[in-house]
């Protein structure tokens, strides 16, 4: 099969099309003939040598795919060869064939193409685990989502609105803010022009928001804390602005705040299977009802993975950057 080889850690120029043997499914695994794969920020970090795959995972980049079941190992039920499928993978998505634990596989939602379905798993698993489980976002509450035009952001905005939340978000430009509003955000804040903490204070009458989903970290932390309501929850999922910060804990204590976070890839298989079951029950019907649609910014053939990586690093995209692998991606 063809796949994208990472010759050595470093720049996007180290990605090249190569050939290797098709992997064989073990017990509890599906072999997926890949039609499309998502490009995600963790792929960039892995390419740079900053996010190594966990023990036993494929060294090939790619954490989400969609396509058809090509084969399966022992102890599999509910799947047949040829079934349309999308999956959160432990790695290996930038390839014509990819293995995934059956518990992390979901049927392609009705009405979506494989390309659209491949844009779902990494973002939805992340958003559900962090915004709804760790952040406990409830109907009628308010949430601030940083990075509103990222793959995570565009998904989180739509899902939070679908569950009845008031959504505030940040984005870099007026154009990106307009895209966030079009997806359902109630207020979009251009962070290069306005202090998001000041806007949140003004818009909420100094109450603050109930939940913040933050992928920036660094110097955002103090302003996040200032923007939370009593009993508010701050959920950290990345630290693009830096992994360290100085914090005065007085506000945390007096307002009974919770600071939490997680990273998806190291979660045990059972935890990811539980997330998949929750998505199938809670989110798949909302996709079918049109309340959530993956936002595809641009797609590239598998051989142009390096171009896709450079585009992501430029930060101009709104939504997901994708790779098309098989002829049935659309």
Secondary structure, DSSP 8 states (H G I E B T S, - for coil): -EEEEE-SSSSGGGEEEEE-------TTEEEEEEEEEEE-HHHHHHHTTSS---TTS-SS--SEEEEEEEEE-SS--S--TT-EEEEE-SS--SBSEEEEEGGGEE---TT--HHHHHTTHHHHHHHIIIIIIIS---TT-EEEESSTTSHHHHHHHHHHHHTT-EEEEEESSHHHHHHHHHHT-SEEEETTTS-HHHHHHHHTTT--EEEEEES--TTHHHHHHHTEEEEEEEEE---TT-S-----THHHHHTT-EEEE--STTS-HHHHHHHHHHHHHHTHHHHHTTS----EEEEEEGGGHHHHHHHHHHT--SSEEEEE-STT--
